[in-house]
């Protein structure tokens, strides 16, 4: 499932995000959603979240 819709993402969900510094390479980081940072219902590049590890990025995949 793609991470462009806020309604698809729940706190505690296992997701893959792309970190700001990895946007050029597109490498993904996996983790569990701690907080949803994007307020709008959709975002073309993915909803921004904070993982439990403290990393912040845009959701590319929801597991």
Buried (B, 14 or more C-beta within 10 A) or exposed (E): EEBBBBEBBEEEBEBBBBBEEEEEEEEBBEBBBBEBEBEEEEBEEBBBBBBEEEBBBBBBBBE
